[in-house]
Amino acid sequence: MPFSRIEKLLEHIPDACGVYLMKDKHGKVVYVGKAINLRSRVSSYFQKSSDPRPFVRYLGDLLDKIDVILTRNEKEALILENELIKKYKPAFNILLKDDKNYLYLKLDLNVEFPKLELVRRRKDDGALYFGPYHVASSARSTYALINKYFGLRTCSETDFKNRTRPCIEYQMKRCLGPCVLSVDKEEYRMRVKEACLFLQGRHQEVLKDLRKRMFCASEQENFEEAARLRDQIRAIERALDRQGVVLPVERDVDAIGYARDADTASFCVLRFEKGALSDTIPYVHRKIVSPDEDVLEQFLMQYYQRAPIPNTVLVPKGVVGDLTAIADVLRQRAQKVAEVLEPVRGPYLDAMKIAVENARHALREALEDDEVARYEVRKLCEMLEITHEIQRIEGYDMSTTMGDEYVGVMVVFRGARPEKTSYRHFKIKGDVKSDVDAMKEVLLRRFSRLKEEGGEKPDLVLLDGGMAQLNCGREVLEMTGFSDIPVVALAKERIDRSRRIGFPVHIPERIYFYSPSSATGGVREEAQPLVPRQDDPGLRLLMRVRDEAHRFAVRFHRKRRTKKGLLSVLEGVRGIGKKRLRALLQRFGSVRGIEEADFEEVAKVVGKKCAEKVLKALEDAKQALPVSTHSH
């Protein structure tokens, strides 16, 4: 970048504390950072010897403007930086996934007979939430253990209120049957309390109480209850045996391991509940721009927006600049005492070493995957005789049921990995009569918008189909001015049973393609598609993109059909007119939101009688929905 441009960018940046926003020529924010001295930090990006990171090499071509927002102190800058990252989702910042991808265990103590539930989102409804569980199997095994040995009910609110006889859970002695039987509320509350203690990591208190109750039941010659409590104790002890790492303090502690190689960084969170290791959570992020200090601060700020804040957070020594500012923010969020420490000796240092080693292991695996991805892309270029490097692959597919309700999707692979934040789906608006017509509409909308608004264009377009889809793709790209983009149509392998004589014929995966930059210079004839080795890494990459597009298309189409079907079901519920249906959708956002809502929440909108009818109608309709076949 010329020195005059650097001077212009730095001209209005003060020597003060605040946040800086780097923008490209389209005004899009590509990076957000914070600094105690904004001018010093920003100018460091343009000093040739100071920053070897790959992003910095592209600053000259990428940057057009740098905006700054001043703050009074580093704590305010830290909070503002986090909010701006969430708002703009810059390409070169760390951005953790939404916690709706993870499971929580919910226990609502405000109802008469609480039950444990698996949920995706944490609400401000007064219930207790445990998690998030970053490994679904861990959440489900804990959920199963609680239901099996603590005897809480598992039925829905609708079943609980309408059941006339106990279910199989009661017959298996996994539930007291409060739905229809006269149950001792104190006994049920005792079980709920024990389940809470277990989920909070206070296992020894639970075991002590259970042993006391077991001996008491045995002395009273209630041997069946004593045997049940014995099995419960053994199950909890087996669960504790799997937790090999224990701290000598009964505190909630998180140890944050960190490792980095160039622009790839990994984290590993070891979660200790009451001193016992309860979870190991790895994260890997690519295209990292910030110095290590900012990277770890951004991670902590985002991670603890959704995860429970422990009493103590351990971080590697010398990485985080100001521990006090982060601790202040965590205390403010948690409304309790929270400290951030750099351990130098003892058990905390041992836990930190384990976390760092796990982070390094995750980083090694990620870098090995990177090498495999580069190899697959290289083999794909060789197979298609494409001379330029392929970075962004866009795959397109259609889905329909018997020619009705066409939808289309676009999936994006960055190199050889899915980039799900770039996925798009399309509702077909025109009068289409075939997959090719639907494909043409989707491609026209995508590339017309790309031409008008700008943005990153693909290095390769993949269509699911044969010669007809290839010609459709070429036509649209020529119409929109993107004829320089290679197009591939991938035809699925199939068994040809049309022959009357002889065995069925296996037809392998075939490739029809057009590449302006290929050595052969153009399109292959329909009669001679490219049939590569079926284990070719380049072909396997194309098949992954094609299959991912198909999965995404089928999922979107089913969601559309289910929503349409359930809406018609609600319209047919007696007592639910247009006004009440509109009120339900405004309150819960969608039919799915109504399904996931509690009975009491729905009753507040339409009354108890209508709420029962609505939830029962939705449940019956979901079970009755037919399985559709999809064209692609």
Secondary structure, 3 states (H helix, E strand, C coil): CCHHHHHHHHCCCCCCCEEEEEEECCCCEEEEEEECCHHHHHHHCCCCCCCCCHHHHCHHHHEEEEEEEECCCHHHHHHHHHHHHHHHCCCCCCCCCCHHHCEEEEECCCCCCCEEEEECCCCCCCCEEEEEECCHHHHHHHHHHHHHHCCCECCCHHHHHHCCCCCHHHHCCCCCCCCCCCCCHHHHHHHHHHHHHHHCCCHHHHHHHHHHHHHHHHHCCCHHHHHHHHHHHHHHHHHHHCCCCECCCCCCEEEEEEEEECCEEEEEEEEEECCEEEEEEEEEECCCCCCHHHHHHHHHHHHCCCCCCCCEEECCCCCCCCHHHHHHHHHHHHCCCCEEECCCCHHHHHHHHHHHHHHHHHHHHHHHHHHHHHHHHHHHHHHHCCCCCCCEEEEEEEEEECCEEEEEEEEEEECCEECHHHCEEEECCCCCCCHHHHHHHHHHHHHHHHHHHCCCCCCEEEEECCHHHHHHHHHHHHHHCCCCCCEEEEECCEEECCCCCCCCEEECCEEEEEECCCCCCEECCCCCCECCCCCCHHHHHHHHHHHHHHHHHHHHHHHHHHHHHHHHHHHCCCCCCHHHHHHHHHHHCCHHHHHHCCHHHHHHHHCHHHHHHHHHHHHHHHHHCCCCCCEC
